[in-house]
Amino acid sequence: MKTLLLADANRLLAFPSDHAATRQQRDAAAYQTFTLSEADFYNLVFMEANDNVWANNQALVDRLTPAGQSRTLKEVVDRILEAYPYQRPIQVFKYLSADEPWFEGCFIISARFDPRLLGELLIRPLTAYEKPAHPPAIRFYLEDGNHRALVYAVSLRLQIEAYQPVRAIFSRDWSHLYPWGQLTS
């Protein structure tokens, strides 16, 4: 993942106008801010992991985010804790990050995690191809904040933290904020 992001950054630096959000994209963006209940938080759909994201670690991808199956935070945390049955989030993410570098961010966050500093998560509706794997009550994809949300969800499941409402910013489309998505998607 780091190589891909570095390559993306180099391309953006070399040709920034090719990847800038259009004025039409920015003008069409609409946002809503709200607070997630604990159930809504656990029902956020975690990122779609693949070989481009998780360093060709297909066995771990298949275990934590199996293709065609639901990927809510709750279910991903269940799978993580089954594979890494430790009592503290920092232990979970220490060993998980040893197996997959993407989780290094979670390991760093878990060292001094404070839910009051979680910040807003960016969410969007599920796409047509994401809906079949999730029941109708599951409606939102976690567009940004996956590391923070995962650390918080593991902390909640291990009863290190009591749930404090999470703020979310909703938009139907975040492409205007992620011009590099044109390169990686």
Residue frames relative to the residue before (quaternion, step in Angstrom):
aa qw qx qy qz dx dy dz
M 1.0000 0.0000 0.0000 0.0000 0.00 0.00 0.00
K 0.6451 0.5360 -0.3357 0.4287 3.58 0.88 -0.88
T 0.6431 0.5175 -0.3251 0.4614 3.59 0.98 -0.81
L 0.6531 0.5144 -0.3121 0.4598 3.56 0.94 -0.89
L 0.6795 0.4777 -0.3000 0.4692 3.59 0.87 -0.87
L 0.6319 0.5131 -0.3359 0.4740 3.59 1.00 -0.72
A 0.6402 0.5078 -0.3223 0.4780 3.58 0.98 -0.80
D 0.6327 0.5206 -0.3276 0.4705 3.59 0.99 -0.81
A 0.6591 0.5081 -0.3103 0.4596 3.57 0.90 -0.92
N 0.6488 0.5125 -0.3200 0.4625 3.59 0.96 -0.78
R 0.6517 0.4992 -0.3156 0.4758 3.60 0.99 -0.78
L 0.6470 0.5120 -0.3209 0.4650 3.58 0.98 -0.80
L 0.6422 0.5196 -0.3156 0.4669 3.56 1.02 -0.81
A 0.6924 0.4851 -0.2746 0.4581 3.57 0.95 -0.88
F 0.8134 0.0966 -0.0046 0.5736 3.59 0.98 -0.87
P 0.0274 -0.8588 0.5106 0.0330 3.64 0.62 1.01
S 0.6496 0.5307 -0.3450 0.4211 3.61 0.96 -0.69
D 0.5992 0.5785 -0.3617 0.4188 3.60 1.14 -0.52
H 0.7896 0.3161 -0.1372 0.5077 3.58 1.12 -0.61
A 0.4269 0.6971 -0.4729 0.3288 3.58 1.20 0.27
A 0.5258 -0.6014 0.4906 0.3482 3.53 -1.14 0.63
T 0.4429 -0.6848 0.5029 0.2864 3.53 -0.97 0.80
R 0.6302 -0.5210 0.4077 0.4065 3.56 -1.22 0.44
Q 0.6251 0.5434 -0.3328 0.4509 3.59 1.03 -0.77
Q 0.6368 0.5117 -0.3295 0.4734 3.61 0.98 -0.80
R 0.6839 0.4860 -0.2947 0.4574 3.58 0.85 -0.93
D 0.6815 0.4949 -0.2936 0.4521 3.59 0.93 -0.88
A 0.6771 0.4985 -0.2880 0.4583 3.59 1.11 -0.66
A 0.5198 0.6567 -0.4141 0.3564 3.58 1.22 -0.35
A 0.0121 -0.7697 0.6380 -0.0203 3.55 -0.95 0.95
Y 0.1366 -0.8102 0.5690 0.0327 3.55 -0.91 0.95
Q 0.0710 -0.7333 0.6719 0.0754 3.49 -1.30 0.55
T 0.1831 -0.7690 0.6029 0.1078 3.55 -1.02 0.79
F 0.1443 0.7824 -0.5976 0.0992 3.55 -0.95 0.85
T 0.4801 -0.6478 0.5161 0.2889 3.52 -1.36 0.15
L 0.3395 -0.7521 0.5357 0.1790 3.55 -0.93 0.96
S 0.4061 -0.6501 0.5782 0.2794 3.55 -1.06 0.76
E 0.6780 -0.4742 0.3475 0.4412 3.58 -1.23 0.21
A 0.6489 0.5119 -0.3184 0.4642 3.60 0.96 -0.84
D 0.6579 0.4996 -0.3127 0.4688 3.60 0.94 -0.85
F 0.6194 0.5395 -0.3392 0.4586 3.58 1.03 -0.76
Y 0.6992 0.4636 -0.2738 0.4703 3.60 0.81 -0.98
N 0.6885 0.4861 -0.2766 0.4617 3.59 1.18 -0.54
L 0.4152 0.6720 -0.5018 0.3524 3.61 1.20 0.16
V 0.3899 -0.7141 0.5312 0.2362 3.56 -0.98 0.84
F 0.3990 -0.7324 0.5186 0.1880 3.51 -0.76 1.21
M 0.7173 -0.4855 0.3064 0.3949 3.53 -1.24 0.53
E 0.4451 -0.6472 0.5445 0.2942 3.50 -1.23 0.53
A 0.1705 -0.8058 0.5629 0.0697 3.56 -0.35 1.24
N 0.0814 0.7705 -0.6296 0.0574 3.52 -1.12 0.73
D 0.7516 -0.4014 0.2632 0.4524 3.55 -1.26 -0.01
N 0.6187 0.5421 -0.3555 0.4438 3.61 1.09 -0.55
V 0.7141 0.4334 -0.2451 0.4921 3.57 1.13 -0.58
W 0.8221 0.2524 -0.0996 0.5006 3.57 0.75 -1.02
A 0.6301 -0.6357 0.3404 0.2881 3.55 0.66 1.22
N 0.6619 -0.5452 0.3142 0.4074 3.57 0.84 0.99
N 0.4242 0.6921 -0.4642 0.3544 3.56 1.10 0.71
Q 0.0735 -0.8703 0.4860 0.0317 3.56 0.69 1.14
A 0.6156 0.5530 -0.3636 0.4278 3.61 0.99 -0.68
L 0.6820 0.4653 -0.2869 0.4859 3.59 0.93 -0.84
V 0.6066 0.5453 -0.3459 0.4637 3.59 1.03 -0.78
D 0.6866 0.4903 -0.2840 0.4556 3.58 0.85 -0.99
R 0.6753 0.4999 -0.2957 0.4546 3.57 1.06 -0.71
L 0.7738 0.3755 -0.1980 0.4702 3.60 0.82 -0.97
T 0.7976 0.0905 -0.0380 0.5952 3.59 1.04 -0.72
P 0.0796 -0.8494 0.5203 0.0393 3.60 0.53 1.15
A 0.5565 -0.6276 0.4402 0.3204 3.55 -0.98 0.90
G 0.8395 0.2076 -0.1672 0.4735 3.52 -1.02 0.90
Q 0.6630 0.4564 -0.3149 0.5030 3.60 1.27 0.05
S 0.6627 -0.5225 0.3696 0.3889 3.53 -1.25 0.48
R 0.1429 -0.7934 0.5897 0.0484 3.55 -1.08 0.86
T 0.1784 0.7826 -0.5793 0.1416 3.60 0.82 0.82
L 0.6564 -0.4957 0.3753 0.4273 3.57 -1.21 0.42
K 0.6311 0.5457 -0.3386 0.4350 3.57 0.93 -0.87
E 0.7100 0.4625 -0.2679 0.4586 3.58 0.81 -0.98
V 0.6387 0.5075 -0.3313 0.4740 3.59 1.01 -0.74
V 0.6423 0.5073 -0.3239 0.4746 3.60 0.99 -0.81
D 0.6136 0.5392 -0.3481 0.4600 3.61 0.98 -0.79
R 0.6848 0.4819 -0.2862 0.4658 3.58 0.90 -0.94
I 0.6344 0.5253 -0.3305 0.4609 3.59 1.01 -0.79
L 0.7169 0.4540 -0.2692 0.4555 3.58 0.80 -0.98
E 0.5808 0.5449 -0.3777 0.4724 3.58 1.19 -0.38
A 0.7178 0.4362 -0.2409 0.4863 3.57 0.99 -0.85
Y 0.7805 0.1834 -0.0724 0.5932 3.59 1.13 -0.71
P 0.0048 -0.8691 0.4939 -0.0267 3.61 0.47 1.22
Y 0.2426 0.7664 -0.5511 0.2239 3.57 0.45 1.22
Q 0.5429 -0.6705 0.4247 0.2745 3.57 -1.24 0.45
R 0.7452 0.3110 -0.1855 0.5600 3.60 1.22 -0.34
P 0.5638 -0.6192 0.4194 0.3504 3.61 -0.97 0.78
I 0.6391 0.5346 -0.3469 0.4307 3.60 0.94 -0.77
Q 0.6313 0.5115 -0.3322 0.4791 3.60 1.10 -0.64
V 0.6224 0.5458 -0.3350 0.4500 3.56 0.95 -0.91
F 0.7562 0.4057 -0.2204 0.4636 3.56 0.74 -1.06
K 0.5396 0.5892 -0.4127 0.4374 3.60 1.18 -0.36
Y 0.7381 0.4077 -0.2304 0.4857 3.57 0.79 -1.02
L 0.6248 0.5287 -0.3380 0.4646 3.58 1.06 -0.70
S 0.6787 0.4777 -0.2998 0.4704 3.61 0.95 -0.81
A 0.5766 0.5595 -0.3826 0.4562 3.59 1.18 -0.42
D 0.6984 0.4447 -0.2585 0.4977 3.58 1.13 -0.67
E 0.8042 0.0636 -0.0063 0.5909 3.59 1.13 -0.60
P 0.4207 -0.7562 0.4440 0.2325 3.61 -0.44 1.17
W 0.5340 0.6269 -0.4269 0.3737 3.65 1.08 -0.48
F 0.6907 0.5010 -0.2752 0.4430 3.59 1.05 -0.74
E 0.3905 0.7100 -0.4926 0.3175 3.62 1.22 0.10
G 0.6113 0.5525 -0.3421 0.4517 3.58 1.07 -0.73
C 0.6478 0.5047 -0.3094 0.4795 3.58 1.01 -0.79
F 0.6266 0.5371 -0.3311 0.4575 3.57 1.00 -0.83
I 0.6691 0.4910 -0.2984 0.4713 3.60 0.89 -0.90
I 0.6646 0.4989 -0.3024 0.4669 3.59 0.89 -0.90
S 0.6751 0.5242 -0.3047 0.4203 3.59 0.90 -0.90
A 0.5548 0.6302 -0.3924 0.3756 3.61 1.15 -0.49
R 0.8112 0.0784 -0.0173 0.5792 3.61 1.03 -0.74
F 0.1772 0.8369 -0.5034 0.1218 3.55 1.06 0.72
D 0.0202 0.7569 -0.6518 0.0433 3.53 -1.04 0.93
P 0.3857 -0.7617 0.4634 0.2373 3.63 -0.39 1.16
R 0.5787 0.5836 -0.3875 0.4176 3.61 1.14 -0.42
L 0.7217 0.4086 -0.2278 0.5102 3.56 1.23 -0.46
L 0.3020 0.7973 -0.4771 0.2133 3.57 1.29 0.28
G 0.2679 -0.7711 0.5319 0.2250 3.59 0.95 -0.82
E 0.6547 -0.5149 0.3815 0.4009 3.54 -1.32 -0.01
L 0.3003 -0.6963 0.6214 0.1971 3.51 -1.24 0.65
L 0.3161 -0.7210 0.5771 0.2171 3.58 -1.06 0.67
I 0.0155 -0.8113 0.5829 -0.0414 3.57 -0.77 1.07
R 0.0998 -0.7646 0.6343 0.0553 3.53 -1.31 0.45
P 0.6124 -0.5233 0.4075 0.4302 3.61 -1.21 0.20
L 0.5743 -0.5549 0.4613 0.3865 3.56 -1.24 0.39
T 0.4292 -0.6685 0.5377 0.2825 3.55 -1.12 0.64
A 0.7016 -0.4654 0.3268 0.4294 3.56 -1.27 0.29
Y 0.7037 0.4569 -0.2923 0.4589 3.63 0.91 -0.77
E 0.6436 0.5173 -0.3321 0.4559 3.63 1.19 -0.34
K 0.5874 0.6456 -0.3519 0.3382 3.59 1.09 -0.69
P 0.6514 0.5484 -0.3597 0.3815 3.67 0.79 -0.80
A 0.6797 0.4972 -0.2986 0.4490 3.62 1.06 -0.60
H 0.7482 0.3676 -0.1878 0.5193 3.59 1.26 -0.26
P 0.5148 -0.6256 0.4731 0.3460 3.60 -1.04 0.68
P 0.6887 -0.5192 0.3126 0.3980 3.62 -1.16 0.52
A 0.6135 0.5634 -0.3621 0.4184 3.63 1.07 -0.58
I 0.6269 0.4962 -0.3309 0.5012 3.61 1.22 -0.45
R 0.0182 0.8660 -0.4957 0.0638 3.58 -0.38 1.20
F 0.7874 0.3585 -0.1676 0.4727 3.62 1.09 -0.54
Y 0.2899 -0.7279 0.6054 0.1398 3.51 -1.13 0.89
L 0.4037 -0.7013 0.5378 0.2366 3.57 -0.98 0.86
E 0.2127 -0.8295 0.5093 0.0852 3.55 -0.04 1.33
D 0.7945 -0.0498 0.0575 0.6025 3.59 0.96 -0.83
G 0.6708 0.4566 -0.3706 0.4519 3.54 -0.99 0.89
N 0.2888 0.8015 -0.4859 0.1950 3.59 1.23 0.34
H 0.6464 0.5113 -0.3339 0.4574 3.62 0.91 -0.82
R 0.6924 0.4817 -0.2800 0.4584 3.59 0.78 -1.05
A 0.6709 0.5019 -0.2998 0.4562 3.57 0.90 -0.95
L 0.6576 0.5117 -0.3185 0.4519 3.59 0.95 -0.80
V 0.6361 0.5098 -0.3299 0.4760 3.60 0.97 -0.79
Y 0.6583 0.5031 -0.3109 0.4657 3.58 0.93 -0.88
A 0.6666 0.5060 -0.3059 0.4539 3.60 0.90 -0.91
V 0.6459 0.4902 -0.3256 0.4864 3.62 0.97 -0.75
S 0.6362 0.5267 -0.3274 0.4589 3.61 0.97 -0.81
L 0.6492 0.5059 -0.3138 0.4733 3.58 1.00 -0.80
R 0.6818 0.4990 -0.2929 0.4477 3.59 0.85 -0.95
L 0.7036 0.4218 -0.2595 0.5096 3.58 1.08 -0.70
Q 0.4224 -0.7456 0.4156 0.3048 3.57 1.37 0.16
I 0.3075 0.7260 -0.5353 0.3032 3.55 1.04 0.87
E 0.7770 0.1925 -0.0720 0.5950 3.55 1.14 -0.75
A 0.3306 -0.6624 0.6226 0.2536 3.52 -1.33 0.41
Y 0.5798 -0.6245 0.3865 0.3527 3.57 -0.96 0.82
Q 0.0498 -0.7315 0.6798 0.0169 3.50 -1.03 0.95
P 0.5743 -0.6334 0.3776 0.3554 3.61 -0.78 0.95
V 0.2966 -0.7508 0.5757 0.1297 3.52 -1.07 0.92
R 0.3345 -0.7263 0.5659 0.2007 3.55 -0.98 0.87
A 0.0717 -0.7895 0.6094 0.0146 3.55 -1.06 0.80
I 0.2152 -0.7209 0.6422 0.1470 3.52 -1.22 0.64
F 0.1784 -0.8057 0.5628 0.0474 3.52 -0.67 1.19
S 0.1233 0.7370 -0.6620 0.0585 3.53 -1.14 0.78
R 0.5163 -0.6393 0.4675 0.3259 3.56 -1.11 0.59
D 0.8027 0.0876 -0.0101 0.5898 3.58 1.15 -0.56
W 0.1491 -0.8043 0.5728 0.0526 3.58 -0.78 1.08
S 0.3606 0.7769 -0.4734 0.2055 3.62 1.20 0.05
H 0.6024 0.5684 -0.3649 0.4253 3.60 1.12 -0.52
L 0.6841 0.4467 -0.2849 0.5014 3.60 1.21 -0.41
Y 0.7632 0.3301 -0.1655 0.5302 3.57 1.20 -0.46
P 0.0560 -0.8321 0.5508 0.0331 3.59 0.43 1.11
W 0.6032 0.5621 -0.3672 0.4306 3.61 1.12 -0.54
G 0.4958 0.6480 -0.4321 0.3843 3.60 1.24 -0.25
Q 0.5741 0.5806 -0.3783 0.4361 3.55 1.17 -0.48
L 0.6836 0.4763 -0.2752 0.4797 3.55 1.20 -0.54
T 0.7863 0.3776 -0.1791 0.4551 3.56 0.90 -0.92
S 0.6788 0.4975 -0.3210 0.4345 3.61 1.07 -0.39
